[in-house]
Amino acid sequence: MKLRMTKTLRFWVDAACGHLQRHHPNLTKRQLVAQILLEYERRGDAMRCLDRHGRIVWKASPRFLSMLADAERDAHDDLAEWP
């Protein structure tokens, strides 16, 4: 079964997967992605829902999206302070 995710969540899962692959070379990418999604769900960064076809889809939680927006604002503010 394919793990369906929103684009935002896919980006962060792929980044985490690349990091973890170096530490767990014996796991497949699918196993790593499944572990990452479960960890994100446990932390409240991701949630499962059903798409319009009744399939399970993973998406970033509102809390995670808010955290990303805050980080983006902070980065813009930091860049504005440079001479």
N, CA, C and O atoms as a MOPAC input file, in Angstrom:
PM7 MOZYME 1SCF
protein

 N      0.83800 1    -1.17100 1     0.00000 1
 C      0.00000 1     0.00000 1     0.00000 1
 C      0.89100 1     1.24600 1     0.00000 1
 O      1.87800 1     1.32200 1     0.73200 1
 N      0.52900 1     2.19700 1    -0.81900 1
 C      1.28100 1     3.43700 1    -0.93800 1
 C      0.93600 1     4.36500 1     0.22600 1
 O     -0.22700 1     4.49100 1     0.60900 1
 N      1.96200 1     5.01100 1     0.78200 1
 C      1.73500 1     5.98400 1     1.84500 1
 C      1.50000 1     7.34400 1     1.20500 1
 O      2.42000 1     7.93900 1     0.64400 1
 N      0.27800 1     7.83200 1     1.28900 1
 C     -0.08700 1     9.10400 1     0.67500 1
 C      0.11100 1    10.22300 1     1.68900 1
 O     -0.28700 1    10.10900 1     2.84800 1
 N      0.74300 1    11.32100 1     1.22400 1
 C      1.01300 1    12.46300 1     2.09500 1
 C      0.81000 1    13.75600 1     1.33000 1
 O      0.88300 1    13.79000 1     0.10200 1
 N      0.55300 1    14.82100 1     2.08000 1
 C      0.50400 1    16.14600 1     1.47200 1
 C      1.93600 1    16.55600 1     1.11100 1
 O      2.90000 1    15.99000 1     1.62700 1
 N      2.06300 1    17.53300 1     0.23200 1
 C      3.38700 1    17.96300 1    -0.23600 1
 C      4.26000 1    18.47400 1     0.89800 1
 O      5.45200 1    18.17300 1     0.95800 1
 N      3.66500 1    19.24600 1     1.79300 1
 C      4.43800 1    19.80200 1     2.91000 1
 C      4.98800 1    18.68800 1     3.78500 1
 O      6.17000 1    18.68700 1     4.12900 1
 N      4.13700 1    17.74700 1     4.14000 1
 C      4.58700 1    16.64700 1     4.99400 1
 C      5.60200 1    15.78300 1     4.25900 1
 O      6.58400 1    15.34500 1     4.85800 1
 N      5.38300 1    15.52900 1     2.97300 1
 C      6.32200 1    14.72300 1     2.18600 1
 C      7.72800 1    15.34100 1     2.22100 1
 O      8.72300 1    14.62900 1     2.36000 1
 N      7.79800 1    16.67400 1     2.09200 1
 C      9.08900 1    17.36300 1     2.11400 1
 C      9.82700 1    17.07000 1     3.41900 1
 O     10.99800 1    16.69200 1     3.39400 1
 N      9.15600 1    17.23900 1     4.55700 1
 C      9.80800 1    17.05300 1     5.85400 1
 C     10.09400 1    15.59500 1     6.14300 1
 O     11.09800 1    15.28600 1     6.78500 1
 N      9.24900 1    14.69500 1     5.69200 1
 C      9.50900 1    13.26400 1     5.87200 1
 C     10.71500 1    12.84400 1     5.03700 1
 O     11.55700 1    12.07900 1     5.50800 1
 N     10.80800 1    13.33800 1     3.80100 1
 C     11.96900 1    13.02100 1     2.95500 1
 C     13.26000 1    13.53600 1     3.57600 1
 O     14.28900 1    12.86300 1     3.52000 1
 N     13.21200 1    14.72900 1     4.16900 1
 C     14.40100 1    15.28400 1     4.82200 1
 C     14.81400 1    14.41400 1     6.01000 1
 O     15.99600 1    14.11900 1     6.18400 1
 N     13.85100 1    14.01000 1     6.81500 1
 C     14.13900 1    13.15100 1     7.96500 1
 C     14.61800 1    11.77400 1     7.50400 1
 O     15.48400 1    11.16600 1     8.13300 1
 N     14.05300 1    11.29400 1     6.41100 1
 C     14.43200 1     9.98700 1     5.87900 1
 C     15.89600 1     9.98000 1     5.44400 1
 O     16.62400 1     9.02500 1     5.71100 1
 N     16.31800 1    11.04300 1     4.77800 1
 C     17.70500 1    11.14700 1     4.35300 1
 C     18.66300 1    11.13300 1     5.52600 1
 O     19.74500 1    10.55000 1     5.45400 1
 N     18.25500 1    11.78300 1     6.61200 1
 C     19.08100 1    11.81800 1     7.81900 1
 C     19.13700 1    10.44600 1     8.48500 1
 O     20.21000 1     9.98900 1     8.87900 1
 N     17.99900 1     9.79600 1     8.61000 1
 C     17.95100 1     8.50500 1     9.29800 1
 C     18.55800 1     7.37000 1     8.48500 1
 O     19.04600 1     6.39300 1     9.05400 1
 N     18.53200 1     7.48900 1     7.16100 1
 C     19.07400 1     6.43000 1     6.30900 1
 C     20.55100 1     6.19600 1     6.59100 1
 O     21.03300 1     5.06700 1     6.50000 1
 N     21.26300 1     7.24900 1     6.92900 1
 C     22.68800 1     7.10200 1     7.23600 1
 C     22.89900 1     6.31100 1     8.52000 1
 O     23.89900 1     5.60500 1     8.65600 1
 N     21.97200 1     6.42300 1     9.45500 1
 C     22.10500 1     5.74100 1    10.74000 1
 C     21.48100 1     4.35100 1    10.76400 1
 O     21.80500 1     3.54100 1    11.63200 1
 N     20.58800 1     4.07000 1     9.81400 1
 C     19.90400 1     2.77200 1     9.74100 1
 C     19.93500 1     2.24300 1     8.30700 1
 O     18.89400 1     2.16600 1     7.65500 1
 N     21.11700 1     1.88000 1     7.81400 1
 C     21.23000 1     1.44600 1     6.41000 1
 C     20.51000 1     0.12900 1     6.11100 1
 O     20.25900 1    -0.18700 1     4.94900 1
 N     20.17800 1    -0.64000 1     7.15200 1
 C     19.52300 1    -1.92800 1     6.93000 1
 C     18.00900 1    -1.80800 1     6.73400 1
 O     17.36200 1    -2.79100 1     6.37300 1
 N     17.43200 1    -0.62600 1     6.96500 1
 C     15.99400 1    -0.43500 1     6.78100 1
 C     15.70000 1     0.08000 1     5.37100 1
 O     16.47900 1     0.84300 1     4.79900 1
 N     14.56600 1    -0.35000 1     4.82400 1
 C     14.16200 1     0.15400 1     3.51700 1
 C     13.60000 1     1.56700 1     3.68500 1
 O     13.27200 1     1.98600 1     4.79500 1
 N     13.49300 1     2.28800 1     2.58100 1
 C     12.94500 1     3.64400 1     2.64400 1
 C     11.51000 1     3.60800 1     3.14800 1
 O     11.10700 1     4.47500 1     3.92300 1
 N     10.74400 1     2.63200 1     2.72500 1
 C      9.35800 1     2.50300 1     3.17500 1
 C      9.28500 1     2.30700 1     4.68800 1
 O      8.42200 1     2.88500 1     5.34800 1
 N     10.18800 1     1.49300 1     5.23900 1
 C     10.21800 1     1.28100 1     6.68700 1
 C     10.58200 1     2.57700 1     7.41600 1
 O      9.99500 1     2.91000 1     8.44500 1
 N     11.54900 1     3.29200 1     6.87200 1
 C     11.93900 1     4.56900 1     7.48100 1
 C     10.79200 1     5.57100 1     7.46100 1
 O     10.51900 1     6.23600 1     8.46100 1
 N     10.12000 1     5.67500 1     6.31300 1
 C      9.00600 1     6.61500 1     6.18000 1
 C      7.90500 1     6.25200 1     7.16900 1
 O      7.33500 1     7.13500 1     7.81000 1
 N      7.60100 1     4.96500 1     7.30000 1
 C      6.56000 1     4.53400 1     8.23700 1
 C      6.94200 1     4.90700 1     9.67100 1
 O      6.09200 1     5.37500 1    10.43000 1
 N      8.19700 1     4.70900 1    10.05000 1
 C      8.65500 1     5.06500 1    11.39400 1
 C      8.57100 1     6.57200 1    11.62000 1
 O      8.15000 1     7.02600 1    12.68400 1
 N      8.97200 1     7.33700 1    10.61500 1
 C      8.93600 1     8.79400 1    10.72600 1
 C      7.50000 1     9.27300 1    10.88000 1
 O      7.22300 1    10.12200 1    11.72700 1
 N      6.58400 1     8.74400 1    10.07600 1
 C      5.18500 1     9.14900 1    10.17400 1
 C      4.60300 1     8.82500 1    11.54200 1
 O      3.86800 1     9.63000 1    12.11300 1
 N      4.92700 1     7.66300 1    12.06200 1
 C      4.42200 1     7.30300 1    13.38800 1
 C      4.99100 1     8.22800 1    14.46300 1
 O      4.28000 1     8.61900 1    15.38900 1
 N      6.25800 1     8.57400 1    14.34000 1
 C      6.86600 1     9.50900 1    15.29700 1
 C      6.24700 1    10.89100 1    15.17300 1
 O      5.95200 1    11.52700 1    16.18500 1
 N      6.04700 1    11.36300 1    13.95300 1
 C      5.39900 1    12.66400 1    13.74800 1
 C      3.98200 1    12.65500 1    14.32300 1
 O      3.54000 1    13.64000 1    14.91500 1
 N      3.27700 1    11.54300 1    14.14600 1
 C      1.91900 1    11.45000 1    14.68900 1
 C      1.96200 1    11.47300 1    16.21900 1
 O      1.14800 1    12.14100 1    16.85800 1
 N      2.90000 1    10.75200 1    16.79200 1
 C      3.03800 1    10.71300 1    18.24900 1
 C      3.31800 1    12.09600 1    18.81900 1
 O      2.78700 1    12.46100 1    19.86800 1
 N      4.16500 1    12.87500 1    18.11700 1
 C      4.50800 1    14.22800 1    18.56300 1
 C      3.41600 1    15.24100 1    18.27700 1
 O      3.44600 1    16.34900 1    18.81300 1
 N      2.45600 1    14.88400 1    17.44500 1
 C      1.38700 1    15.81000 1    17.09000 1
 C      1.69800 1    16.64100 1    15.86400 1
 O      1.02800 1    17.64300 1    15.61300 1
 N      2.71500 1    16.24100 1    15.08400 1
 C      3.09600 1    16.97200 1    13.88000 1
 C      2.38100 1    16.47100 1    12.62700 1
 O      2.34100 1    17.17000 1    11.61400 1
 N      1.82300 1    15.27700 1    12.68900 1
 C      1.12200 1    14.70700 1    11.53300 1
 C     -0.14500 1    14.02300 1    12.00600 1
 O     -0.26800 1    13.63000 1    13.16600 1
 N     -1.07700 1    13.89000 1    11.08700 1
 C     -2.31300 1    13.20000 1    11.42000 1
 C     -2.81700 1    12.45000 1    10.20100 1
 O     -2.53700 1    12.81400 1     9.05900 1
 N     -3.56400 1    11.39900 1    10.47600 1
 C     -4.16100 1    10.60400 1     9.41400 1
 C     -5.58300 1    11.08900 1     9.18100 1
 O     -6.28200 1    11.48800 1    10.11200 1
 N     -5.99300 1    11.04600 1     7.93500 1
 C     -7.37300 1    11.36500 1     7.59800 1
 C     -7.72600 1    10.59000 1     6.32500 1
 O     -6.87100 1     9.92100 1     5.74400 1
 N     -8.96500 1    10.68300 1     5.90400 1
 C     -9.40200 1    10.01000 1     4.69400 1
 C     -9.56300 1    11.02700 1     3.57400 1
 O    -10.08500 1    12.12300 1     3.78100 1
 N     -9.10500 1    10.64600 1     2.37900 1
 C     -9.32100 1    11.52500 1     1.22700 1
 C    -10.72400 1    11.27300 1     0.67400 1
 O    -11.48300 1    10.48300 1     1.23600 1
 N    -11.06100 1    11.93200 1    -0.40400 1
 C    -12.42700 1    11.82100 1    -0.93600 1
 C    -12.73600 1    10.43700 1    -1.50200 1
 O    -13.89300 1    10.11200 1    -1.76800 1
 N    -11.68400 1     9.61900 1    -1.68400 1
 C    -11.88400 1     8.25100 1    -2.17100 1
 C    -11.88300 1     7.23400 1    -1.03000 1
 O    -11.96200 1     6.02900 1    -1.26800 1
 N    -11.79500 1     7.72100 1     0.20100 1
 C    -11.80100 1     6.84400 1     1.36200 1
 C    -10.46100 1     6.21900 1     1.67900 1
 O    -10.39200 1     5.27200 1     2.46300 1
 N     -9.39700 1     6.72600 1     1.08900 1
 C     -8.05500 1     6.20700 1     1.34700 1
 C     -7.40100 1     7.00100 1     2.47500 1
 O     -7.67600 1     8.19000 1     2.64100 1
 N     -6.54700 1     6.35200 1     3.24100 1
 C     -5.83900 1     7.02500 1     4.32500 1
 C     -4.77400 1     7.94300 1     3.73400 1
 O     -3.99500 1     7.54700 1     2.86800 1
 N     -4.76400 1     9.16900 1     4.22200 1
 C     -3.79900 1    10.17400 1     3.78600 1
 C     -3.18100 1    10.79500 1     5.03300 1
 O     -3.87700 1    11.06100 1     6.01300 1
 N     -1.88400 1    11.02100 1     4.99000 1
 C     -1.19600 1    11.70100 1     6.08000 1
 C     -1.05700 1    13.16900 1     5.71500 1
 O     -0.75300 1    13.51100 1     4.57200 1
 N     -1.28400 1    14.03300 1     6.69800 1
 C     -1.08300 1    15.45600 1     6.45400 1
 C     -0.49000 1    16.10000 1     7.69000 1
 O     -0.60300 1    15.58400 1     8.80200 1
 N      0.15100 1    17.25100 1     7.46700 1
 C      0.73900 1    17.98900 1     8.57300 1
 C     -0.37900 1    18.51800 1     9.46100 1
 O     -1.41100 1    18.97700 1     8.97100 1
 N     -0.16700 1    18.44800 1    10.75600 1
 C     -1.17800 1    18.93600 1    11.69300 1
 C     -1.18700 1    20.46200 1    11.68900 1
 O     -0.20100 1    21.08500 1    11.29500 1
 N     -2.28100 1    21.06200 1    12.11900 1
 C     -2.31900 1    22.52700 1    12.22000 1
 C     -1.19900 1    23.06900 1    13.11000 1
 O     -0.65500 1    24.13900 1    12.83400 1
 N     -0.85300 1    22.34400 1    14.17000 1
 C      0.23900 1    22.76200 1    15.05800 1
 C      1.57400 1    22.79700 1    14.30600 1
 O      2.35500 1    23.73700 1    14.45400 1
 N      1.82100 1    21.77500 1    13.50900 1
 C      3.06600 1    21.70500 1    12.74300 1
 C      3.11900 1    22.81700 1    11.69900 1
 O      4.16100 1    23.44500 1    11.51500 1
 N      2.00500 1    23.06400 1    11.01800 1
 C      1.95200 1    24.13700 1    10.02500 1
 C      2.17800 1    25.49700 1    10.67900 1
 O      2.84300 1    26.36000 1    10.10700 1
 N      1.62900 1    25.68600 1    11.86900 1
 C      1.82900 1    26.93300 1    12.60600 1
 C      3.29700 1    27.09500 1    12.99900 1
 O      3.85400 1    28.18900 1    12.91200 1
 N      3.91300 1    26.00200 1    13.43100 1
 C      5.32500 1    26.03300 1    13.79800 1
 C      6.19600 1    26.37700 1    12.58700 1
 O      7.15300 1    27.14200 1    12.70800 1
 N      5.86800 1    25.81900 1    11.42700 1
 C      6.61000 1    26.12800 1    10.20700 1
 C      6.43400 1    27.59500 1     9.80800 1
 O      7.39100 1    28.24100 1     9.38200 1
 N      5.22300 1    28.11600 1     9.94300 1
 C      4.97000 1    29.52000 1     9.61800 1
 C      5.74900 1    30.44000 1    10.55600 1
 O      6.29300 1    31.45400 1    10.11700 1
 N      5.80500 1    30.09800 1    11.82900 1
 C      6.58500 1    30.88600 1    12.79000 1
 C      8.06500 1    30.87300 1    12.43100 1
 O      8.72900 1    31.90900 1    12.48800 1
 N      8.57900 1    29.71600 1    12.06500 1
 C      9.98700 1    29.59700 1    11.69200 1
 C     10.28000 1    30.41700 1    10.43300 1
 O     11.33900 1    31.03600 1    10.32500 1
 N      9.35000 1    30.42000 1     9.49400 1
 C      9.53300 1    31.20600 1     8.26900 1
 C      9.55300 1    32.70700 1     8.58400 1
 O     10.36700 1    33.45000 1     8.03700 1
 N      8.65100 1    33.14400 1     9.46900 1
 C      8.63600 1    34.55900 1     9.87000 1
 C      9.93300 1    34.94400 1    10.56900 1
 O     10.48600 1    36.01600 1    10.32100 1
 N     10.41300 1    34.06800 1    11.43900 1
 C     11.67500 1    34.33100 1    12.13700 1
 C     12.82600 1    34.44100 1    11.15300 1
 O     13.69100 1    35.30300 1    11.30500 1
 N     12.84800 1    33.57900 1    10.14800 1
 C     13.91800 1    33.62700 1     9.14500 1
 C     13.85600 1    34.92500 1     8.35400 1
 O     14.89000 1    35.53300 1     8.07500 1
 N     12.64500 1    35.35600 1     7.98800 1
 C     12.50000 1    36.63400 1     7.26700 1
 C     12.96900 1    37.79600 1     8.13700 1
 O     13.63900 1    38.70900 1     7.65500 1
 N     12.61300 1    37.75800 1     9.42300 1
 C     13.03200 1    38.81400 1    10.34300 1
 C     14.55100 1    38.84100 1    10.48700 1
 O     15.15700 1    39.91200 1    10.51900 1
 N     15.16000 1    37.66700 1    10.57200 1
 C     16.61700 1    37.58600 1    10.68500 1
 C     17.29400 1    38.14700 1     9.44300 1
 O     18.30700 1    38.83800 1     9.54600 1
 N     16.74000 1    37.85600 1     8.27100 1
 C     17.31400 1    38.38500 1     7.03100 1
 C     17.16000 1    39.87800 1     6.93700 1
 O     18.03500 1    40.55400 1     6.39500 1
 N     16.06200 1    40.41700 1     7.45200 1
 C     15.82100 1    41.86300 1     7.41700 1
 C     16.80300 1    42.61300 1     8.30400 1
 O     17.07500 1    43.78900 1     8.06000 1
 N     17.33700 1    41.96200 1     9.31900 1
 C     18.28500 1    42.59800 1    10.23600 1
 C     19.69200 1    42.67000 1     9.68500 1
 O     20.51700 1    43.41500 1    10.21500 1
 N     19.99200 1    41.92500 1     8.64500 1
 C     21.34000 1    41.96200 1     8.05000 1
 C     21.55900 1    43.29600 1     7.39900 1
 O     20.63400 1    43.85300 1     6.80800 1
 N     22.77100 1    43.82900 1     7.49100 1
 C     23.05300 1    45.14300 1     6.88000 1
 C     23.00900 1    45.15400 1     5.36900 1
 O     23.22800 1    46.19700 1     4.75200 1

